[in-house]
Amino acid sequence: MARFRPFRGIRFSSEKVGRFETVVAPPYDVIDSSGRDRLLASGPYNVTRLILNPHGHAEAGREFRRWLAEGVLVREDAPAFYVYRQDFELDGTHARVGVIGALHLEPFSRGVVRPHERTFDHHKRDRLDLTQEVRANLSPIFGLYSNPDFDPQPDGGWEAPAAIDVEHEGVRNRLWVVREAANIEAIERALAGRTVFIADGHHRYETALNYYAATHGGAEPPAGEDAPGDDQEPKAHVLAFLGRIEDPGMIILPTHRVATSLGGADLARFAGQLCERFDAERIGRSAEGRKQAVAWLDEQPGSRNAFVAGVGEDYLLLSRPKASEGPKAGRLDVSVLHAEVLGAALREAGGGEPQLEYTASSSEAFDALDEGRAQAVFIMRATGAGEMAEVCLAGELLPQKSTYFYPKLLTGLVFHALE
């Protein structure tokens, strides 16, 4: 099963960079153009110069090697794990804890590492190009495993000074380097025999598989307990943050859909199709209507599929009993939305492939509709971690952006060299 190993991480030198606030960034796929400009302006060593360099991936590779040569980036003398804790406020105070290490790559066919979302080839090509230039994993994948009895802690406990303590967008991020042999062994034991579910970073994981194949004549990473460790074959490993499904700080937010185009659909026919396919209630679009729609969605039982569609001048409150049979993925709200609403109903209304944007904020979605930037919006409930795990174990996949684990992991805390 999963093999999770310590590795010689590469980290920014505090003596060279000063405040860590100037070097970290969120994952590349949530950074827009204005966000990139702001991050680039924050300091000469911001990790955005590696993950989204405005001059291309080749320049990112040169920058990475230059920072190593100048001592801006320093590699650990010995393999280590990294305990990563995020403290944040969201309807109360929460803490999410996990461990960053080198996860041995396993093709999905082996059932050791399991995905839950579909990926897109153009994203993987882009990340593969970057990996080939930098020859390192810059951002960790986010994986989940089940072990209710394990409580990862740093050497010396939570009162021990953290190697990195940085606040980003209201979230306190702390990283401890775990070097003690007993703690390293405890982490390895906690993951032994476990299945890892990819929560976030599907494109990065598949890119790591593709990079291994590209550098090994198309071969798959070796299987079995005797497979070489990260020190012998780093390309057979990927930088990973692994957290427990049982962690009360493992919070998933809904991901709402903003349809900037419905492919030429007749909006009145589309709304009519939705009302035919679901139990439906119409309320007028207004500030009060927003509140009513969100409150209604919060009250819907788990036994029913439910979402709010903003179409035309109305909010449509749509629900129906969940299917009791068939694929597990097909029973979830997000799958019903894509199959029935953005699929069959949209086609019946003369629509083509919808153009979608995504947001965790229902207010942002509603605003897009009111400001004419969207033809329709779809307000969703969150997919649960348990539901996601069931889909993974069944070998099924959900549409892209089906889960939003909050907060996002920071990029720039530690890197994993591939050579």
GUFILUM-136668 format. One record per residue (C-alpha): residue number from 1; residue in one letter; x, y, z. Coordinates in steps of 0.1 Angstrom, whole numbers, plus 2048, in hexadecimal, padded with zeros to 3 digits. Last residue first. Layout:
<sites>
SITE    nr   rest   east   north    up
SITE   NUM      A      X       Y     Z
...
</sites>
This chain:
<sites>
SITE    nr   rest   east   north    up
SITE   419      E    8B0     893   7A5
SITE   418      L    88B     898   7AA
SITE   417      A    88E     8B2   7C6
SITE   416      H    870     8B6   7DE
SITE   415      F    868     8DA   7E9
SITE   414      V    85E     8E8   80B
SITE   413      L    849     905   817
SITE   412      G    845     917   7F6
SITE   411      T    822     90D   7EC
SITE   410      L    807     911   807
SITE   409      L    7EC     8F7   80B
SITE   408      K    7C9     904   804
SITE   407      P    7B2     90B   821
SITE   406      Y    79A     8FB   81C
SITE   405      F    795     8DC   807
SITE   404      Y    780     8E4   7E9
SITE   403      T    770     8C5   7DA
SITE   402      S    75E     8BE   7B9
SITE   401      K    776     8D4   7A5
SITE   400      Q    777     8BC   787
SITE   399      P    75B     8A4   784
SITE   398      L    75B     885   79A
SITE   397      L    76D     864   793
SITE   396      E    767     840   79C
SITE   395      G    77D     824   7A8
SITE   394      A    764     81A   7C3
SITE   393      L    77E     822   7DE
SITE   392      C    782     845   7D0
SITE   391      V    75D     84B   7CF
SITE   390      E    75A     83F   7F3
SITE   389      A    777     856   7FD
SITE   388      M    766     875   7EE
SITE   387      E    746     86D   800
SITE   386      G    759     86A   821
SITE   385      A    76B     88B   81A
SITE   384      G    749     89B   815
SITE   383      T    73F     8AD   7F4
SITE   382      A    735     8D1   7FD
SITE   381      R    713     8DE   7F3
SITE   380      M    70F     8F1   7D2
SITE   379      I    704     912   7C4
SITE   378      F    701     911   79E
SITE   377      V    704     930   789
SITE   376      A    6F6     93A   768
SITE   375      Q    6FD     951   74A
SITE   374      A    71B     960   75C
SITE   373      R    72E     981   75B
SITE   372      G    70D     995   75A
SITE   371      E    713     9A7   77B
SITE   370      D    6F6     995   78D
SITE   369      L    702     973   781
SITE   368      A    727     979   78C
SITE   367      D    71A     987   7AD
SITE   366      F    708     967   7B5
SITE   365      A    727     953   7AF
SITE   364      E    73C     96B   7C4
SITE   363      S    722     969   7E0
SITE   362      S    722     943   7DF
SITE   361      S    748     944   7E6
SITE   360      A    75C     924   7E0
SITE   359      T    760     92E   7BB
SITE   358      Y    762     91D   79A
SITE   357      E    760     927   776
SITE   356      L    74E     914   75B
SITE   355      Q    749     916   735
SITE   354      P    72C     900   72C
SITE   353      E    72F     8E7   70F
SITE   352      G    711     8EC   6F9
SITE   351      G    6EE     8F8   6FF
SITE   350      G    6CE     8F2   6EC
SITE   349      A    6B7     8F0   70A
SITE   348      E    6B6     8CA   708
SITE   347      R    6DC     8CB   708
SITE   346      L    6DC     8DF   729
SITE   345      A    6C4     8C7   739
SITE   344      A    6D9     8A8   730
SITE   343      G    6FB     8B5   739
SITE   342      L    701     8D4   74E
SITE   341      V    6E1     8CB   763
SITE   340      E    6DF     8A5   761
SITE   339      A    703     899   75E
SITE   338      H    716     8B6   76D
SITE   337      L    6FE     8BE   789
SITE   336      V    6F8     89A   791
SITE   335      S    71D     894   794
SITE   334      V    721     8B2   7AC
SITE   333      D    704     8A8   7C1
SITE   332      L    710     885   7C7
SITE   331      R    6FE     866   7BC
SITE   330      G    712     861   79C
SITE   329      A    732     85D   7B0
SITE   328      K    725     83F   7C2
SITE   327      P    71D     82D   7A2
SITE   326      G    6FA     81E   7A0
SITE   325      E    6DF     819   7BA
SITE   324      S    6CD     82E   7D4
SITE   323      A    6CA     84D   7BF
SITE   322      K    6C7     86C   7D3
SITE   321      P    6A5     87B   7D7
SITE   320      R    69F     89B   7C5
SITE   319      S    6A8     8C0   7C8
SITE   318      L    6A9     8E1   7B6
SITE   317      L    6A4     904   7C4
SITE   316      L    6A3     919   7A5
SITE   315      Y    6AE     93D   7AA
SITE   314      D    69C     953   791
SITE   313      E    6A1     970   778
SITE   312      G    6B3     95B   75E
SITE   311      V    6C5     93D   76E
SITE   310      G    6D4     93B   791
SITE   309      A    6D3     916   799
SITE   308      V    6D3     90B   7BD
SITE   307      F    6DE     8E8   7C7
SITE   306      A    6CF     8C8   7D6
SITE   305      N    6D3     8A2   7D3
SITE   304      R    6BE     893   7EF
SITE   303      S    6C6     87A   80B
SITE   302      G    6DF     892   81A
SITE   301      P    6C2     8A8   826
SITE   300      Q    6BD     8CC   818
SITE   299      E    6BF     8E7   833
SITE   298      D    6DF     8F7   826
SITE   297      L    6D1     8FA   803
SITE   296      W    6B2     90C   810
SITE   295      A    6C7     925   823
SITE   294      V    6DC     92C   804
SITE   293      A    6BD     932   7EF
SITE   292      Q    6AC     948   809
SITE   291      K    6CA     95D   80E
SITE   290      R    6CF     962   7E8
SITE   289      G    6AA     96A   7E4
SITE   288      E    6AD     986   7FE
SITE   287      A    6C8     996   7E9
SITE   286      S    6B3     991   7CB
SITE   285      R    6AC     978   7AF
SITE   284      G    688     96C   7B2
SITE   283      I    680     94B   7C1
SITE   282      R    677     92B   7AD
SITE   281      E    672     909   7BD
SITE   280      A    67B     8E9   7AD
SITE   279      D    678     8C3   7B2
SITE   278      F    690     8B9   797
SITE   277      R    690     8AE   772
SITE   276      E    672     8C3   766
SITE   275      C    67E     8E3   778
SITE   274      L    6A0     8DF   769
SITE   273      Q    693     8DC   746
SITE   272      G    67E     8FB   74B
SITE   271      A    69C     90F   756
SITE   270      F    6AF     903   737
SITE   269      R    691     90C   721
SITE   268      A    691     92F   72F
SITE   267      L    6B7     932   72C
SITE   266      D    6B8     928   707
SITE   265      A    6DA     918   705
SITE   264      G    6F6     927   6F0
SITE   263      G    713     914   6FF
SITE   262      L    70A     91B   723
SITE   261      S    724     936   728
SITE   260      T    734     947   746
SITE   259      A    726     92A   75B
SITE   258      V    731     931   77F
SITE   257      R    731     910   793
SITE   256      H    734     90F   7B9
SITE   255      T    74E     8FB   7CB
SITE   254      P    742     8F1   7ED
SITE   253      L    75B     8F3   80A
SITE   252      I    76D     8D5   818
SITE   251      I    77C     8D6   83B
SITE   250      M    796     8BE   849
SITE   249      G    79A     8CF   86B
SITE   248      P    787     8B4   87D
SITE   247      D    7A3     89C   872
SITE   246      E    793     87A   86B
SITE   245      I    79C     87A   846
SITE   244      R    7C0     87C   852
SITE   243      G    7D9     892   840
SITE   242      L    7F4     88B   826
SITE   241      F    808     8A8   816
SITE   240      A    81B     89A   7F8
SITE   239      L    83A     8A0   7E4
SITE   238      V    83C     884   7CA
SITE   237      H    851     865   7C8
SITE   236      A    85F     84E   7AD
SITE   235      K    874     86B   7A0
SITE   234      P    886     86C   7C1
SITE   233      E    896     84A   7BA
SITE   232      Q    8B2     841   7D3
SITE   231      D    8AC     85B   7EE
SITE   230      D    887     858   7E9
SITE   229      G    887     834   7F1
SITE   228      P    88B     817   7D8
SITE   227      A    86F     7FE   7D4
SITE   226      D    873     7E0   7EC
SITE   225      E    850     7E3   7FA
SITE   224      G    840     7DC   7D9
SITE   223      A    83B     7F0   7B9
SITE   222      P    853     801   7A2
SITE   221      P    849     822   791
SITE   220      E    83A     81C   76F
SITE   219      A    84F     81A   74F
SITE   218      G    84C     832   732
SITE   217      G    871     833   72B
SITE   216      H    87B     83D   74E
SITE   215      T    87D     863   74D
SITE   214      A    85C     869   73B
SITE   213      A    84B     84E   750
SITE   212      Y    856     85F   770
SITE   211      Y    84B     881   763
SITE   210      N    829     872   759
SITE   209      L    824     864   77C
SITE   208      A    82E     886   78B
SITE   207      T    816     897   774
SITE   206      E    7FA     880   77F
SITE   205      Y    800     88B   7A3
SITE   204      R    802     8B0   79A
SITE   203      H    7E2     8AE   785
SITE   202      H    7D0     89D   7A2
SITE   201      G    7DC     8B7   7BB
SITE   200      D    7C0     8B8   7D4
SITE   199      A    7AF     89D   7E9
SITE   198      I    7C2     87F   7DB
SITE   197      F    7B8     861   7F0
SITE   196      V    7D4     84D   7FF
SITE   195      T    7CE     828   809
SITE   194      R    7E0     81D   828
SITE   193      G    7F6     7FE   82E
SITE   192      A    811     812   83F
SITE   191      L    807     837   844
SITE   190      A    808     837   86A
SITE   189      R    827     822   86A
SITE   188      E    83A     83B   854
SITE   187      I    82F     857   86B
SITE   186      A    83A     844   88A
SITE   185      E    85B     83B   87B
SITE   184      I    863     860   874
SITE   183      N    859     869   897
SITE   182      A    870     84F   8A6
SITE   181      A    88D     859   88F
SITE   180      E    88B     87E   89A
SITE   179      R    88E     895   87B
SITE   178      V    86B     8A4   878
SITE   177      V    86E     8C7   869
SITE   176      W    851     8DD   876
SITE   175      L    83B     8F2   85F
SITE   174      R    822     90C   86A
SITE   173      N    807     91D   856
SITE   172      R    7F0     937   866
SITE   171      V    7D2     93E   84F
SITE   170      G    7C5     961   84B
SITE   169      E    7CF     965   827
SITE   168      H    7F2     958   82E
SITE   167      E    802     958   850
SITE   166      V    825     949   854
SITE   165      D    837     933   86D
SITE   164      I    853     91F   85E
SITE   163      A    86C     90A   871
SITE   162      A    853     907   88D
SITE   161      P    85F     90C   8B1
SITE   160      A    854     8EE   8C7
SITE   159      E    834     8F5   8DB
SITE   158      W    821     8DD   8C4
SITE   157      G    835     8BF   8CF
SITE   156      G    85A     8BA   8D3
SITE   155      D    85F     8AB   8B0
SITE   154      P    840     8B4   89D
SITE   153      Q    81E     8A3   8A2
SITE   152      P    80A     88B   88D
SITE   151      D    7EB     87D   89F
SITE   150      F    7E5     859   894
SITE   149      D    7C8     844   8A2
SITE   148      P    7AD     84F   889
SITE   147      N    7C2     842   86C
SITE   146      S    7B1     848   84A
SITE   145      Y    7C5     858   82E
SITE   144      L    7C2     879   81B
SITE   143      G    7D9     888   801
SITE   142      F    7E1     8AC   7F6
SITE   141      I    7FC     8AE   7DB
SITE   140      P    819     8C3   7E5
SITE   139      S    825     8E0   7D0
SITE   138      L    848     8E5   7C2
SITE   137      N    851     8C2   7B8
SITE   136      A    874     8C4   7A9
SITE   135      R    886     8C1   787
SITE   134      V    881     8E6   780
SITE   133      E    87F     8E4   75A
SITE   132      Q    870     8C1   757
SITE   131      T    858     8C9   773
SITE   130      L    84C     8E9   761
SITE   129      D    845     8D6   740
SITE   128      L    833     8BB   754
SITE   127      R    81D     8D6   765
SITE   126      D    813     8E4   743
SITE   125      R    80C     8C1   734
SITE   124      K    7F8     8B8   752
SITE   123      H    7E2     8D7   74F
SITE   122      H    7DD     8D0   72A
SITE   121      D    7D3     8AC   730
SITE   120      F    7B6     8B4   747
SITE   119      T    7AE     8A0   767
SITE   118      R    790     88E   775
SITE   117      E    78A     88D   79A
SITE   116      H    78A     873   7B6
SITE   115      P    7AD     865   7B4
SITE   114      R    7BA     846   7C7
SITE   113      V    7DD     83E   7D2
SITE   112      V    7E2     819   7DB
SITE   111      G    7C8     80B   7C2
SITE   110      R    7E3     7FD   7AB
SITE   109      S    7D2     80A   78C
SITE   108      F    7D7     82E   799
SITE   107      P    7FC     82B   791
SITE   106      E    810     82D   7B2
SITE   105      L    829     848   7B9
SITE   104      H    83B     845   7DB
SITE   103      L    830     862   7F1
SITE   102      A    84D     879   7FC
SITE   101      G    844     88C   81C
SITE   100      I    82E     8A8   829
SITE    99      V    81A     89F   848
SITE    98      G    7F7     8AA   852
SITE    97      V    7E5     8C1   86A
SITE    96      R    7C6     8D6   866
SITE    95      A    7BC     8EE   882
SITE    94      H    79A     8FF   886
SITE    93      T    78B     91C   898
SITE    92      G    766     924   892
SITE    91      D    74F     92B   875
SITE    90      L    76F     92A   860
SITE    89      E    78E     936   872
SITE    88      F    7B0     928   86B
SITE    87      D    7CE     915   879
SITE    86      Q    7E2     901   85F
SITE    85      R    7FC     8E7   86B
SITE    84      Y    817     8D6   856
SITE    83      V    82D     8BB   865
SITE    82      Y    84B     8B7   84E
SITE    81      F    85D     895   84A
SITE    80      A    882     893   848
SITE    79      P    89F     885   834
SITE    78      A    8C2     892   83D
SITE    77      D    8D7     8B0   834
SITE    76      E    8B8     8C4   82A
SITE    75      R    8BB     8D8   809
SITE    74      V    8BF     8FE   809
SITE    73      L    8AE     918   7F3
SITE    72      V    8BA     93B   7F3
SITE    71      G    8DD     92C   7F5
SITE    70      E    8E9     93D   7D5
SITE    69      A    8EC     91D   7C2
SITE    68      L    8CA     911   7CD
SITE    67      W    8BA     932   7C4
SITE    66      R    8CB     931   7A1
SITE    65      R    8BE     90D   79C
SITE    64      F    89B     917   7A3
SITE    63      E    89D     937   78E
SITE    62      R    8AB     924   770
SITE    61      G    88E     90B   772
SITE    60      A    874     927   775
SITE    59      E    884     938   757
SITE    58      A    87F     917   743
SITE    57      H    85B     916   74F
SITE    56      G    851     938   741
SITE    55      H    858     95D   743
SITE    54      P    83B     965   75A
SITE    53      N    846     94A   772
SITE    52      L    828     938   780
SITE    51      I    834     91C   797
SITE    50      L    858     928   79A
SITE    49      R    856     94E   79B
SITE    48      T    836     948   7AF
SITE    47      V    84D     93A   7CA
SITE    46      N    854     95E   7D5
SITE    45      Y    87A     964   7D5
SITE    44      P    87C     988   7C9
SITE    43      G    861     994   7E0
SITE    42      S    83C     99D   7E3
SITE    41      A    83A     9AB   7BF
SITE    40      L    838     988   7B1
SITE    39      L    81C     980   7C8
SITE    38      R    808     99E   7BE
SITE    37      D    80D     998   799
SITE    36      R    803     973   79D
SITE    35      G    7E3     97D   7B0
SITE    34      S    7DA     995   794
SITE    33      S    7DF     97A   77A
SITE    32      D    7CB     960   78E
SITE    31      I    7DA     948   7A7
SITE    30      V    7C4     92A   7B0
SITE    29      D    7D5     911   799
SITE    28      Y    7F8     91A   7A5
SITE    27      P    7F3     90F   7C9
SITE    26      P    7F3     92B   7E2
SITE    25      A    813     93F   7E7
SITE    24      V    831     941   7FE
SITE    23      V    851     956   7FA
SITE    22      T    849     979   808
SITE    21      E    836     96C   826
SITE    20      F    855     958   82F
SITE    19      R    865     978   83C
SITE    18      G    88A     97B   837
SITE    17      V    894     96A   816
SITE    16      K    8B9     963   81A
SITE    15      E    8BC     95D   83F
SITE    14      S    89B     94A   83F
SITE    13      S    8A9     932   826
SITE    12      F    88D     924   810
SITE    11      R    888     8FF   812
SITE    10      I    893     8E0   7FF
SITE     9      G    888     8BF   80E
SITE     8      R    89E     8A1   813
SITE     7      F    884     886   815
SITE     6      P    86F     872   82E
SITE     5      R    85A     856   820
SITE     4      F    836     84D   819
SITE     3      R    82F     82B   80A
SITE     2      A    80B     824   803
SITE     1      M    800     800   800
</sites>
